[in-house]
Amino acid sequence: MARGWALVTGASAGIGAEVALRLARRGHPLVVVARRGDRLAALAAQARREHGVEVRGVAADLSREEGRAAVRGVLDQLHAPIDVAVLNAGIGTQGPVAELPRDQEIRTVRLNCVAVVDLASHVLPGMVANGRGDLVIMSSAAGTQAIPFMATYAASKAFEMRFVRGLDEELRGTGVRAFAICPGPVRTAFHRLGWGKDLPRLMPTESAGSVAARIVRVLERPRRNPVVASGPLAAITMPLTALLGEAISAWGAGLYHRPRHRPVRPGSPQGTHHRP
Ligand SMILES: NC(=O)c1ccc[n+]([C@@H]2O[C@H](COP(=O)([O-])OP(=O)(O)OC[C@H]3O[C@@H](n4cnc5c(N)ncnc54)[C@H](OP(=O)(O)O)[C@@H]3O)[C@@H](O)[C@H]2O)c1
């Protein structure tokens, strides 16, 4: 069956790369976005070779207006509505906000919130006019609660989750669906750039491929809860934090995330999840 165009942001690595390949296997031509053009080119070659779909790669920094304008321009040139948009690109920092570089906190909000609203606003009118489409926003189980020492990241993921809840109601009856996917810890580079340690050995995690497979299953089923937990830890922690309430869950998260040493200094890339 011929499928419409799919947009995947953050497709050069991790969850986004896995999602892009699964959507290619489903038959969607792709627009893939990230900053690392070489990785996008490799992904595009693989998708064309293995699944025979057309792929357009856009090397763009979505935390900047120029980058988002470049993506909007490529989408406009398709002259076709987007069938599936997976807004997945995201970053996070770890450490006390008082000590983290201010520009990195602002960049987190620009990428995780501003770019999501920008691209969602760009693709939704075409989807609504077409009477079909799926908007998938990569939130996180971290979005269900305040997380000290990941305060900006958790707040940005909560923004995405609330944005989707609102969209879900707005889009009722249009044939367009919106989803917030909320994984717990996923084994990607996101963690290797953290405090210099990887995820605790006993913590239940999932692979990027498993999150991507979850997304495809969501797309293939009829309308359901727009907020989708992914993975074993999210399935437990999301209802638990709702039960405990904001104050207690924030206190508990603070105990867990409080740095045991203090590697973060203003201007230092140490102790953050950011790429330069
Ligand atoms: N890993 C986890 O435990 C976990 C859990 C819950 C939710 N999530 C969410 O899942 C999403 C993907 O994370 P991941 O684990 O797959 O991390 P990842 O492996 O680090 O991938 C992040 C992707 O985002 C892209 N990206 C980063 N900054 C960008 C920018 N300024 N402009 C455009 N693209 C940018 C990266 O590509 P370039 O570097 O080439 O730009 C990369 O493709 C994020 O939204 C994250 O919050 C992750």
The ligand as an ORCA input file, in Angstrom:
! r2SCAN-3c Opt
* xyz 0 1
  N      17.175      7.783     26.103
  C      16.252      7.858     27.040
  O      16.386      7.283     28.135
  C      14.968      8.596     26.775
  C      13.896      8.382     27.652
  C      12.713      9.075     27.440
  C      12.602      9.959     26.378
  N      13.654     10.148     25.560
  C      13.504     11.115     24.465
  O      13.761     10.479     23.237
  C      14.223     11.443     22.292
  C      15.413     10.875     21.542
  O      16.428     10.591     22.474
  P      17.494      9.417     22.275
  O      17.535      8.659     23.544
  O      17.272      8.705     21.008
  O      18.811     10.312     22.234
  P      20.034     10.395     21.204
  O      20.478      9.034     20.814
  O      20.997     11.324     21.844
  O      19.360     11.078     19.917
  C      18.964     12.420     19.918
  C      18.627     12.839     18.501
  O      18.244     14.214     18.522
  C      19.050     14.920     17.572
  N      19.283     16.298     17.998
  C      19.875     16.707     19.137
  N      19.956     18.055     19.161
  C      19.398     18.488     17.997
  C      19.186     19.765     17.430
  N      19.584     20.896     18.056
  N      18.596     19.857     16.226
  C      18.198     18.732     15.559
  N      18.369     17.496     16.058
  C      18.961     17.379     17.257
  C      20.355     14.131     17.515
  O      21.012     14.316     16.284
  P      22.250     15.292     16.018
  O      23.154     15.194     17.193
  O      22.819     14.747     14.746
  O      21.643     16.638     15.836
  C      19.822     12.697     17.588
  O      19.406     12.275     16.323
  C      14.488     12.727     23.073
  O      13.402     13.622     22.876
  C      14.505     12.261     24.519
  O      14.081     13.262     25.416
  C      14.843      9.486     25.719
*
